[in-house]
Amino acid sequence: MINYHYIEGQTPLDEDEKHDLIPTLLSREDLDAFEQENILEARKWIMQKSVLSKQDIFAEKFILNLHKRMYGHVWKWASTYRKTNKNIGVEAYQVPTELHQLLGDAQYWLDNETYTCLLYTSD
């Protein structure tokens, strides 16, 4: 059995979740590194998109696809909603509803120029 050591604020994994890992990882550090590598691949994918419409960005399908690209090489559940409660966020059963609300709010903010849009790159 893999024993992960957590620092304050990290979300612990239960034993069932550890079985959903695609690679065999021996430590939390390994998991962090694999997730980071997968996230960088997703970043490359999204940066290659020449045009993303508001309909794309604020669509649940797009968000789930992005989630799959961010975690699909690490977790079997990538692009699905979580089924367990965590130490952060809303109850698991509320996630789809809250995501829908968030996407609607963000669409409204963009359409109505509620906030200043700052564009930057980290390169």
C-alpha positions as CSV (number, residue, x, y, z in Angstrom):
1,M,0.0,0.0,0.0
2,I,1.2,3.5,-0.8
3,N,1.5,5.8,2.1
4,Y,1.2,9.5,1.3
5,H,2.3,12.2,3.7
6,Y,0.3,15.4,3.5
7,I,1.2,18.9,4.3
8,E,-1.4,21.2,5.8
9,G,-4.0,22.2,3.3
10,Q,-3.5,19.3,0.9
11,T,-6.6,17.2,0.2
12,P,-6.0,13.6,1.4
13,L,-6.8,10.7,-0.8
14,D,-8.9,7.8,0.5
15,E,-7.9,4.3,-0.4
16,D,-10.5,3.9,-3.2
17,E,-9.2,7.0,-4.8
18,K,-5.6,5.7,-4.8
19,H,-6.9,2.8,-6.9
20,D,-8.0,5.3,-9.5
21,L,-4.4,6.3,-10.2
22,I,-3.3,5.3,-13.7
23,P,0.5,5.2,-13.0
24,T,1.8,3.5,-9.9
25,L,3.1,6.3,-7.7
26,L,5.0,5.8,-4.5
27,S,4.7,9.2,-2.9
28,R,2.7,12.4,-2.9
29,E,5.7,14.1,-4.5
30,D,5.4,11.6,-7.5
31,L,1.7,12.4,-7.8
32,D,2.4,16.1,-7.8
33,A,5.0,15.7,-10.5
34,F,2.8,13.6,-12.7
35,E,-0.1,16.0,-12.3
36,Q,2.1,18.9,-13.1
37,E,3.4,17.3,-16.3
38,N,-0.1,16.5,-17.4
39,I,-1.3,20.1,-16.7
40,L,1.6,21.4,-18.8
41,E,0.5,19.2,-21.6
42,A,-3.1,20.6,-21.3
43,R,-1.6,24.1,-21.3
44,K,0.2,23.4,-24.6
45,W,-3.0,22.1,-26.1
46,I,-5.1,25.1,-25.1
47,M,-2.4,27.6,-26.2
48,Q,-2.5,26.0,-29.6
49,K,-6.2,26.8,-30.0
50,S,-6.3,29.7,-32.4
51,V,-9.8,30.9,-31.4
52,L,-11.9,29.9,-28.4
53,S,-15.4,31.4,-28.4
54,K,-17.2,32.4,-25.2
55,Q,-19.6,29.5,-26.0
56,D,-16.6,27.1,-26.0
57,I,-15.0,28.5,-22.8
58,F,-18.2,28.6,-20.7
59,A,-19.5,25.2,-21.9
60,E,-19.5,22.3,-19.4
61,K,-18.3,20.0,-22.2
62,F,-15.2,22.2,-22.8
63,I,-14.5,22.3,-19.0
64,L,-14.7,18.5,-18.7
65,N,-12.5,18.1,-21.8
66,L,-10.0,20.4,-20.3
67,H,-10.1,18.5,-17.0
68,K,-9.5,15.3,-19.0
69,R,-6.5,16.9,-20.7
70,M,-5.2,18.1,-17.3
71,Y,-5.5,14.8,-15.4
72,G,-6.3,12.1,-17.9
73,H,-2.8,10.5,-17.8
74,V,-2.9,10.4,-14.0
75,W,-6.5,9.7,-12.9
76,K,-9.2,7.3,-14.2
77,W,-11.9,9.7,-13.1
78,A,-10.5,12.7,-15.1
79,S,-13.4,14.6,-16.8
80,T,-16.0,13.3,-14.3
81,Y,-17.5,14.9,-11.3
82,R,-16.1,13.8,-7.9
83,K,-18.3,11.5,-5.9
84,T,-16.7,12.1,-2.5
85,N,-16.6,15.1,-0.2
86,K,-13.3,16.8,0.3
87,N,-11.8,19.3,2.8
88,I,-12.4,22.1,0.3
89,G,-15.3,23.1,-2.0
90,V,-18.9,22.1,-1.9
91,E,-20.5,18.8,-1.2
92,A,-20.0,16.3,-4.0
93,Y,-23.6,16.2,-5.1
94,Q,-23.6,20.0,-5.5
95,V,-20.6,20.1,-7.9
96,P,-22.5,19.9,-11.2
97,T,-25.0,22.6,-10.1
98,E,-22.3,24.9,-8.8
99,L,-20.2,24.5,-12.0
100,H,-23.3,25.4,-14.1
101,Q,-23.9,28.5,-11.9
102,L,-20.2,29.5,-12.1
103,L,-20.1,29.2,-15.9
104,G,-23.3,31.3,-16.1
105,D,-21.9,33.9,-13.8
106,A,-18.6,34.1,-15.7
107,Q,-20.5,34.4,-19.0
108,Y,-22.5,37.3,-17.6
109,W,-19.4,39.0,-16.2
110,L,-17.7,38.8,-19.6
111,D,-20.8,39.9,-21.6
112,N,-21.3,42.9,-19.3
113,E,-17.7,43.8,-18.8
114,T,-18.1,43.4,-15.1
115,Y,-14.4,43.0,-14.5
116,T,-11.3,44.2,-16.4
117,C,-9.8,41.5,-18.4
118,L,-6.0,41.2,-17.9
119,L,-4.1,39.0,-20.3
120,Y,-0.6,37.8,-19.5
121,T,1.7,35.0,-20.2
122,S,4.1,33.4,-17.8
123,D,6.8,32.9,-20.5
